[in-house]
Amino acid sequence: MERIRTARTDELADLQRIEVDSGAPFREIGMVDIADALPLDLDVLADCQRAGRVWVTVGPDDQPIAFAVAYLVDDCAHIQQLSVHPDHARRGVGRRLLDHVAGWAAGRGLPALTLTTFRSVPWNAPYYARCCFLVLSPSHIGPGLAEVLAAEAALGLDMDDRVAMRRPV
């Protein structure tokens, strides 16, 4: 049976591998730069893990098959990364992780989850919409989320295809 728990320090390199593996489908839709992007830096993962903001879904062998990383942006829990290993995709693993992070956020009095993602990729914005996220209009994007989007633009992401989304908790 799968379960969700906070990540351990000794699992962070495994999470990087999950992130790399989960990027492979981007290659199939011509987004090679995204497929080849480096995973979250180990120092970033370690900082978030020490703060209790990295969760893993583990299988019966207690090995991670998916993970989520969140940090605070505009007083919301911002999903910095959600990755599910392709061998476990399309089984509700990501949705359960999102629900877990939403519960964590609600327990801390945070009003919502936010994230940024690709509008046109089926397993990005359309998926998150099915998970109760709504696209934010520019007038509803706070200063912190605007900084996230600006950083993505500086990395060369196609901002015409990027969208900010929010899910109340």
Biotite code that builds the C-alpha atoms (Angstrom):
import biotite.structure as struc

atoms = struc.array([
    struc.Atom([0.000, 0.000, 0.000], chain_id="A", res_id=1, res_name="MET", atom_name="CA", element="C"),
    struc.Atom([1.242, 3.489, -0.835], chain_id="A", res_id=2, res_name="GLU", atom_name="CA", element="C"),
    struc.Atom([1.554, 6.083, 1.900], chain_id="A", res_id=3, res_name="ARG", atom_name="CA", element="C"),
    struc.Atom([2.701, 9.694, 2.175], chain_id="A", res_id=4, res_name="ILE", atom_name="CA", element="C"),
    struc.Atom([5.287, 10.919, 4.654], chain_id="A", res_id=5, res_name="ARG", atom_name="CA", element="C"),
    struc.Atom([7.911, 13.621, 4.928], chain_id="A", res_id=6, res_name="THR", atom_name="CA", element="C"),
    struc.Atom([11.093, 12.961, 3.001], chain_id="A", res_id=7, res_name="ALA", atom_name="CA", element="C"),
    struc.Atom([14.281, 11.833, 4.698], chain_id="A", res_id=8, res_name="ARG", atom_name="CA", element="C"),
    struc.Atom([17.642, 13.429, 3.993], chain_id="A", res_id=9, res_name="THR", atom_name="CA", element="C"),
    struc.Atom([19.017, 10.196, 2.540], chain_id="A", res_id=10, res_name="ASP", atom_name="CA", element="C"),
    struc.Atom([16.264, 10.196, -0.124], chain_id="A", res_id=11, res_name="GLU", atom_name="CA", element="C"),
    struc.Atom([16.957, 13.577, -1.751], chain_id="A", res_id=12, res_name="LEU", atom_name="CA", element="C"),
    struc.Atom([19.117, 12.180, -4.571], chain_id="A", res_id=13, res_name="ALA", atom_name="CA", element="C"),
    struc.Atom([16.346, 9.648, -5.262], chain_id="A", res_id=14, res_name="ASP", atom_name="CA", element="C"),
    struc.Atom([13.909, 12.545, -5.595], chain_id="A", res_id=15, res_name="LEU", atom_name="CA", element="C"),
    struc.Atom([16.170, 14.152, -8.173], chain_id="A", res_id=16, res_name="GLN", atom_name="CA", element="C"),
    struc.Atom([16.075, 10.901, -10.182], chain_id="A", res_id=17, res_name="ARG", atom_name="CA", element="C"),
    struc.Atom([12.279, 10.797, -9.960], chain_id="A", res_id=18, res_name="ILE", atom_name="CA", element="C"),
    struc.Atom([12.133, 14.387, -11.230], chain_id="A", res_id=19, res_name="GLU", atom_name="CA", element="C"),
    struc.Atom([14.438, 13.606, -14.166], chain_id="A", res_id=20, res_name="VAL", atom_name="CA", element="C"),
    struc.Atom([12.486, 10.450, -15.047], chain_id="A", res_id=21, res_name="ASP", atom_name="CA", element="C"),
    struc.Atom([9.150, 12.256, -14.794], chain_id="A", res_id=22, res_name="SER", atom_name="CA", element="C"),
    struc.Atom([10.372, 14.837, -17.317], chain_id="A", res_id=23, res_name="GLY", atom_name="CA", element="C"),
    struc.Atom([10.801, 12.276, -20.100], chain_id="A", res_id=24, res_name="ALA", atom_name="CA", element="C"),
    struc.Atom([7.240, 12.687, -21.497], chain_id="A", res_id=25, res_name="PRO", atom_name="CA", element="C"),
    struc.Atom([8.078, 16.317, -22.358], chain_id="A", res_id=26, res_name="PHE", atom_name="CA", element="C"),
    struc.Atom([10.509, 14.984, -24.972], chain_id="A", res_id=27, res_name="ARG", atom_name="CA", element="C"),
    struc.Atom([7.629, 13.194, -26.702], chain_id="A", res_id=28, res_name="GLU", atom_name="CA", element="C"),
    struc.Atom([5.764, 16.496, -27.220], chain_id="A", res_id=29, res_name="ILE", atom_name="CA", element="C"),
    struc.Atom([8.823, 18.377, -28.472], chain_id="A", res_id=30, res_name="GLY", atom_name="CA", element="C"),
    struc.Atom([9.693, 20.154, -25.215], chain_id="A", res_id=31, res_name="MET", atom_name="CA", element="C"),
    struc.Atom([13.250, 18.807, -25.156], chain_id="A", res_id=32, res_name="VAL", atom_name="CA", element="C"),
    struc.Atom([14.621, 21.673, -23.051], chain_id="A", res_id=33, res_name="ASP", atom_name="CA", element="C"),
    struc.Atom([12.101, 20.864, -20.327], chain_id="A", res_id=34, res_name="ILE", atom_name="CA", element="C"),
    struc.Atom([12.844, 17.136, -20.554], chain_id="A", res_id=35, res_name="ALA", atom_name="CA", element="C"),
    struc.Atom([16.568, 17.883, -20.235], chain_id="A", res_id=36, res_name="ASP", atom_name="CA", element="C"),
    struc.Atom([16.223, 20.449, -17.430], chain_id="A", res_id=37, res_name="ALA", atom_name="CA", element="C"),
    struc.Atom([18.254, 19.846, -14.327], chain_id="A", res_id=38, res_name="LEU", atom_name="CA", element="C"),
    struc.Atom([16.301, 18.676, -11.278], chain_id="A", res_id=39, res_name="PRO", atom_name="CA", element="C"),
    struc.Atom([15.954, 20.788, -8.148], chain_id="A", res_id=40, res_name="LEU", atom_name="CA", element="C"),
    struc.Atom([19.324, 21.421, -6.588], chain_id="A", res_id=41, res_name="ASP", atom_name="CA", element="C"),
    struc.Atom([20.194, 19.178, -3.635], chain_id="A", res_id=42, res_name="LEU", atom_name="CA", element="C"),
    struc.Atom([20.739, 22.246, -1.438], chain_id="A", res_id=43, res_name="ASP", atom_name="CA", element="C"),
    struc.Atom([17.242, 23.530, -2.271], chain_id="A", res_id=44, res_name="VAL", atom_name="CA", element="C"),
    struc.Atom([15.744, 20.109, -1.568], chain_id="A", res_id=45, res_name="LEU", atom_name="CA", element="C"),
    struc.Atom([17.695, 19.854, 1.693], chain_id="A", res_id=46, res_name="ALA", atom_name="CA", element="C"),
    struc.Atom([16.535, 23.301, 2.856], chain_id="A", res_id=47, res_name="ASP", atom_name="CA", element="C"),
    struc.Atom([12.909, 22.427, 2.112], chain_id="A", res_id=48, res_name="CYS", atom_name="CA", element="C"),
    struc.Atom([13.285, 18.982, 3.687], chain_id="A", res_id=49, res_name="GLN", atom_name="CA", element="C"),
    struc.Atom([14.716, 20.458, 6.907], chain_id="A", res_id=50, res_name="ARG", atom_name="CA", element="C"),
    struc.Atom([11.724, 22.834, 6.968], chain_id="A", res_id=51, res_name="ALA", atom_name="CA", element="C"),
    struc.Atom([9.321, 19.877, 6.643], chain_id="A", res_id=52, res_name="GLY", atom_name="CA", element="C"),
    struc.Atom([8.098, 20.893, 3.183], chain_id="A", res_id=53, res_name="ARG", atom_name="CA", element="C"),
    struc.Atom([9.091, 17.845, 1.107], chain_id="A", res_id=54, res_name="VAL", atom_name="CA", element="C"),
    struc.Atom([6.685, 14.922, 1.055], chain_id="A", res_id=55, res_name="TRP", atom_name="CA", element="C"),
    struc.Atom([7.091, 11.565, -0.606], chain_id="A", res_id=56, res_name="VAL", atom_name="CA", element="C"),
    struc.Atom([4.695, 8.879, -1.633], chain_id="A", res_id=57, res_name="THR", atom_name="CA", element="C"),
    struc.Atom([6.314, 5.542, -0.907], chain_id="A", res_id=58, res_name="VAL", atom_name="CA", element="C"),
    struc.Atom([5.435, 2.062, -2.000], chain_id="A", res_id=59, res_name="GLY", atom_name="CA", element="C"),
    struc.Atom([5.273, -1.052, 0.205], chain_id="A", res_id=60, res_name="PRO", atom_name="CA", element="C"),
    struc.Atom([9.089, -1.136, 0.272], chain_id="A", res_id=61, res_name="ASP", atom_name="CA", element="C"),
    struc.Atom([9.160, 2.419, 1.767], chain_id="A", res_id=62, res_name="ASP", atom_name="CA", element="C"),
    struc.Atom([10.957, 3.728, -1.347], chain_id="A", res_id=63, res_name="GLN", atom_name="CA", element="C"),
    struc.Atom([9.798, 7.039, -2.885], chain_id="A", res_id=64, res_name="PRO", atom_name="CA", element="C"),
    struc.Atom([7.757, 6.862, -6.071], chain_id="A", res_id=65, res_name="ILE", atom_name="CA", element="C"),
    struc.Atom([6.666, 10.516, -6.088], chain_id="A", res_id=66, res_name="ALA", atom_name="CA", element="C"),
    struc.Atom([7.317, 13.731, -4.241], chain_id="A", res_id=67, res_name="PHE", atom_name="CA", element="C"),
    struc.Atom([6.081, 17.261, -3.697], chain_id="A", res_id=68, res_name="ALA", atom_name="CA", element="C"),
    struc.Atom([8.015, 20.339, -2.581], chain_id="A", res_id=69, res_name="VAL", atom_name="CA", element="C"),
    struc.Atom([6.287, 23.459, -1.288], chain_id="A", res_id=70, res_name="ALA", atom_name="CA", element="C"),
    struc.Atom([7.307, 26.832, 0.055], chain_id="A", res_id=71, res_name="TYR", atom_name="CA", element="C"),
    struc.Atom([5.447, 29.963, 1.072], chain_id="A", res_id=72, res_name="LEU", atom_name="CA", element="C"),
    struc.Atom([4.560, 32.497, -1.610], chain_id="A", res_id=73, res_name="VAL", atom_name="CA", element="C"),
    struc.Atom([2.077, 35.298, -0.945], chain_id="A", res_id=74, res_name="ASP", atom_name="CA", element="C"),
    struc.Atom([0.960, 33.517, 2.247], chain_id="A", res_id=75, res_name="ASP", atom_name="CA", element="C"),
    struc.Atom([0.015, 30.404, 0.280], chain_id="A", res_id=76, res_name="CYS", atom_name="CA", element="C"),
    struc.Atom([1.640, 26.978, -0.009], chain_id="A", res_id=77, res_name="ALA", atom_name="CA", element="C"),
    struc.Atom([3.298, 27.152, -3.407], chain_id="A", res_id=78, res_name="HIS", atom_name="CA", element="C"),
    struc.Atom([3.939, 23.809, -5.092], chain_id="A", res_id=79, res_name="ILE", atom_name="CA", element="C"),
    struc.Atom([7.463, 24.236, -6.402], chain_id="A", res_id=80, res_name="GLN", atom_name="CA", element="C"),
    struc.Atom([7.663, 20.684, -7.717], chain_id="A", res_id=81, res_name="GLN", atom_name="CA", element="C"),
    struc.Atom([5.360, 17.707, -8.050], chain_id="A", res_id=82, res_name="LEU", atom_name="CA", element="C"),
    struc.Atom([6.901, 14.664, -9.686], chain_id="A", res_id=83, res_name="SER", atom_name="CA", element="C"),
    struc.Atom([5.588, 11.131, -10.058], chain_id="A", res_id=84, res_name="VAL", atom_name="CA", element="C"),
    struc.Atom([7.838, 8.407, -11.431], chain_id="A", res_id=85, res_name="HIS", atom_name="CA", element="C"),
    struc.Atom([6.433, 7.344, -14.837], chain_id="A", res_id=86, res_name="PRO", atom_name="CA", element="C"),
    struc.Atom([5.996, 3.745, -13.609], chain_id="A", res_id=87, res_name="ASP", atom_name="CA", element="C"),
    struc.Atom([3.400, 5.059, -11.140], chain_id="A", res_id=88, res_name="HIS", atom_name="CA", element="C"),
    struc.Atom([1.767, 7.795, -13.231], chain_id="A", res_id=89, res_name="ALA", atom_name="CA", element="C"),
    struc.Atom([-1.965, 7.992, -13.934], chain_id="A", res_id=90, res_name="ARG", atom_name="CA", element="C"),
    struc.Atom([-2.907, 6.200, -10.721], chain_id="A", res_id=91, res_name="ARG", atom_name="CA", element="C"),
    struc.Atom([-3.917, 9.150, -8.549], chain_id="A", res_id=92, res_name="GLY", atom_name="CA", element="C"),
    struc.Atom([-0.526, 9.425, -6.822], chain_id="A", res_id=93, res_name="VAL", atom_name="CA", element="C"),
    struc.Atom([-0.085, 13.102, -7.714], chain_id="A", res_id=94, res_name="GLY", atom_name="CA", element="C"),
    struc.Atom([-3.625, 14.002, -6.675], chain_id="A", res_id=95, res_name="ARG", atom_name="CA", element="C"),
    struc.Atom([-3.165, 12.329, -3.290], chain_id="A", res_id=96, res_name="ARG", atom_name="CA", element="C"),
    struc.Atom([0.088, 14.240, -2.790], chain_id="A", res_id=97, res_name="LEU", atom_name="CA", element="C"),
    struc.Atom([-1.657, 17.514, -3.643], chain_id="A", res_id=98, res_name="LEU", atom_name="CA", element="C"),
    struc.Atom([-4.430, 16.677, -1.186], chain_id="A", res_id=99, res_name="ASP", atom_name="CA", element="C"),
    struc.Atom([-1.820, 15.936, 1.471], chain_id="A", res_id=100, res_name="HIS", atom_name="CA", element="C"),
    struc.Atom([-0.086, 19.284, 0.922], chain_id="A", res_id=101, res_name="VAL", atom_name="CA", element="C"),
    struc.Atom([-3.488, 21.000, 0.996], chain_id="A", res_id=102, res_name="ALA", atom_name="CA", element="C"),
    struc.Atom([-4.128, 19.410, 4.388], chain_id="A", res_id=103, res_name="GLY", atom_name="CA", element="C"),
    struc.Atom([-0.724, 20.588, 5.599], chain_id="A", res_id=104, res_name="TRP", atom_name="CA", element="C"),
    struc.Atom([-1.495, 24.122, 4.373], chain_id="A", res_id=105, res_name="ALA", atom_name="CA", element="C"),
    struc.Atom([-4.954, 24.156, 5.967], chain_id="A", res_id=106, res_name="ALA", atom_name="CA", element="C"),
    struc.Atom([-3.434, 23.017, 9.261], chain_id="A", res_id=107, res_name="GLY", atom_name="CA", element="C"),
    struc.Atom([-1.214, 26.094, 9.182], chain_id="A", res_id=108, res_name="ARG", atom_name="CA", element="C"),
    struc.Atom([-4.033, 28.479, 8.356], chain_id="A", res_id=109, res_name="GLY", atom_name="CA", element="C"),
    struc.Atom([-2.878, 29.040, 4.782], chain_id="A", res_id=110, res_name="LEU", atom_name="CA", element="C"),
    struc.Atom([-5.738, 29.839, 2.399], chain_id="A", res_id=111, res_name="PRO", atom_name="CA", element="C"),
    struc.Atom([-4.596, 28.062, -0.750], chain_id="A", res_id=112, res_name="ALA", atom_name="CA", element="C"),
    struc.Atom([-2.114, 26.126, -2.819], chain_id="A", res_id=113, res_name="LEU", atom_name="CA", element="C"),
    struc.Atom([-0.555, 27.866, -5.805], chain_id="A", res_id=114, res_name="THR", atom_name="CA", element="C"),
    struc.Atom([1.629, 26.696, -8.649], chain_id="A", res_id=115, res_name="LEU", atom_name="CA", element="C"),
    struc.Atom([2.849, 27.662, -12.090], chain_id="A", res_id=116, res_name="THR", atom_name="CA", element="C"),
    struc.Atom([2.670, 25.283, -15.000], chain_id="A", res_id=117, res_name="THR", atom_name="CA", element="C"),
    struc.Atom([2.302, 24.900, -18.753], chain_id="A", res_id=118, res_name="PHE", atom_name="CA", element="C"),
    struc.Atom([-1.118, 25.800, -20.121], chain_id="A", res_id=119, res_name="ARG", atom_name="CA", element="C"),
    struc.Atom([-0.928, 23.506, -23.159], chain_id="A", res_id=120, res_name="SER", atom_name="CA", element="C"),
    struc.Atom([0.572, 20.333, -21.662], chain_id="A", res_id=121, res_name="VAL", atom_name="CA", element="C"),
    struc.Atom([-2.190, 17.805, -20.881], chain_id="A", res_id=122, res_name="PRO", atom_name="CA", element="C"),
    struc.Atom([-0.572, 16.601, -17.647], chain_id="A", res_id=123, res_name="TRP", atom_name="CA", element="C"),
    struc.Atom([0.029, 20.188, -16.492], chain_id="A", res_id=124, res_name="ASN", atom_name="CA", element="C"),
    struc.Atom([-2.705, 22.874, -16.404], chain_id="A", res_id=125, res_name="ALA", atom_name="CA", element="C"),
    struc.Atom([-5.554, 20.590, -17.589], chain_id="A", res_id=126, res_name="PRO", atom_name="CA", element="C"),
    struc.Atom([-4.559, 18.032, -14.942], chain_id="A", res_id=127, res_name="TYR", atom_name="CA", element="C"),
    struc.Atom([-4.371, 20.655, -12.194], chain_id="A", res_id=128, res_name="TYR", atom_name="CA", element="C"),
    struc.Atom([-7.778, 21.995, -13.249], chain_id="A", res_id=129, res_name="ALA", atom_name="CA", element="C"),
    struc.Atom([-9.170, 18.496, -12.621], chain_id="A", res_id=130, res_name="ARG", atom_name="CA", element="C"),
    struc.Atom([-7.539, 18.748, -9.162], chain_id="A", res_id=131, res_name="CYS", atom_name="CA", element="C"),
    struc.Atom([-9.581, 21.913, -8.408], chain_id="A", res_id=132, res_name="CYS", atom_name="CA", element="C"),
    struc.Atom([-6.957, 24.521, -9.340], chain_id="A", res_id=133, res_name="PHE", atom_name="CA", element="C"),
    struc.Atom([-8.170, 27.656, -11.122], chain_id="A", res_id=134, res_name="LEU", atom_name="CA", element="C"),
    struc.Atom([-6.144, 29.795, -13.500], chain_id="A", res_id=135, res_name="VAL", atom_name="CA", element="C"),
    struc.Atom([-5.340, 33.169, -11.978], chain_id="A", res_id=136, res_name="LEU", atom_name="CA", element="C"),
    struc.Atom([-5.911, 36.305, -14.007], chain_id="A", res_id=137, res_name="SER", atom_name="CA", element="C"),
    struc.Atom([-2.970, 38.736, -13.996], chain_id="A", res_id=138, res_name="PRO", atom_name="CA", element="C"),
    struc.Atom([-4.825, 40.995, -11.548], chain_id="A", res_id=139, res_name="SER", atom_name="CA", element="C"),
    struc.Atom([-5.009, 38.135, -9.009], chain_id="A", res_id=140, res_name="HIS", atom_name="CA", element="C"),
    struc.Atom([-1.315, 37.265, -9.101], chain_id="A", res_id=141, res_name="ILE", atom_name="CA", element="C"),
    struc.Atom([0.414, 38.484, -5.942], chain_id="A", res_id=142, res_name="GLY", atom_name="CA", element="C"),
    struc.Atom([3.917, 39.953, -5.854], chain_id="A", res_id=143, res_name="PRO", atom_name="CA", element="C"),
    struc.Atom([5.568, 36.688, -4.797], chain_id="A", res_id=144, res_name="GLY", atom_name="CA", element="C"),
    struc.Atom([3.909, 34.694, -7.554], chain_id="A", res_id=145, res_name="LEU", atom_name="CA", element="C"),
    struc.Atom([4.849, 37.448, -10.018], chain_id="A", res_id=146, res_name="ALA", atom_name="CA", element="C"),
    struc.Atom([8.474, 36.950, -8.919], chain_id="A", res_id=147, res_name="GLU", atom_name="CA", element="C"),
    struc.Atom([8.171, 33.202, -9.540], chain_id="A", res_id=148, res_name="VAL", atom_name="CA", element="C"),
    struc.Atom([6.891, 33.879, -13.059], chain_id="A", res_id=149, res_name="LEU", atom_name="CA", element="C"),
    struc.Atom([9.642, 36.455, -13.678], chain_id="A", res_id=150, res_name="ALA", atom_name="CA", element="C"),
    struc.Atom([12.265, 33.906, -12.624], chain_id="A", res_id=151, res_name="ALA", atom_name="CA", element="C"),
    struc.Atom([10.744, 31.383, -15.039], chain_id="A", res_id=152, res_name="GLU", atom_name="CA", element="C"),
    struc.Atom([10.886, 33.972, -17.826], chain_id="A", res_id=153, res_name="ALA", atom_name="CA", element="C"),
    struc.Atom([14.553, 34.594, -17.006], chain_id="A", res_id=154, res_name="ALA", atom_name="CA", element="C"),
    struc.Atom([15.154, 30.866, -17.450], chain_id="A", res_id=155, res_name="LEU", atom_name="CA", element="C"),
    struc.Atom([13.736, 31.142, -20.960], chain_id="A", res_id=156, res_name="GLY", atom_name="CA", element="C"),
    struc.Atom([10.383, 29.445, -20.421], chain_id="A", res_id=157, res_name="LEU", atom_name="CA", element="C"),
    struc.Atom([7.679, 30.340, -22.937], chain_id="A", res_id=158, res_name="ASP", atom_name="CA", element="C"),
    struc.Atom([5.602, 32.759, -20.897], chain_id="A", res_id=159, res_name="MET", atom_name="CA", element="C"),
    struc.Atom([2.763, 32.636, -23.431], chain_id="A", res_id=160, res_name="ASP", atom_name="CA", element="C"),
    struc.Atom([2.333, 29.014, -22.328], chain_id="A", res_id=161, res_name="ASP", atom_name="CA", element="C"),
    struc.Atom([2.859, 29.550, -18.576], chain_id="A", res_id=162, res_name="ARG", atom_name="CA", element="C"),
    struc.Atom([-0.034, 29.971, -16.203], chain_id="A", res_id=163, res_name="VAL", atom_name="CA", element="C"),
    struc.Atom([-0.393, 30.569, -12.466], chain_id="A", res_id=164, res_name="ALA", atom_name="CA", element="C"),
    struc.Atom([-3.049, 28.524, -10.708], chain_id="A", res_id=165, res_name="MET", atom_name="CA", element="C"),
    struc.Atom([-4.635, 28.505, -7.249], chain_id="A", res_id=166, res_name="ARG", atom_name="CA", element="C"),
    struc.Atom([-6.617, 25.944, -5.246], chain_id="A", res_id=167, res_name="ARG", atom_name="CA", element="C"),
    struc.Atom([-8.360, 26.977, -2.041], chain_id="A", res_id=168, res_name="PRO", atom_name="CA", element="C"),
    struc.Atom([-7.718, 24.681, 0.899], chain_id="A", res_id=169, res_name="VAL", atom_name="CA", element="C"),
])
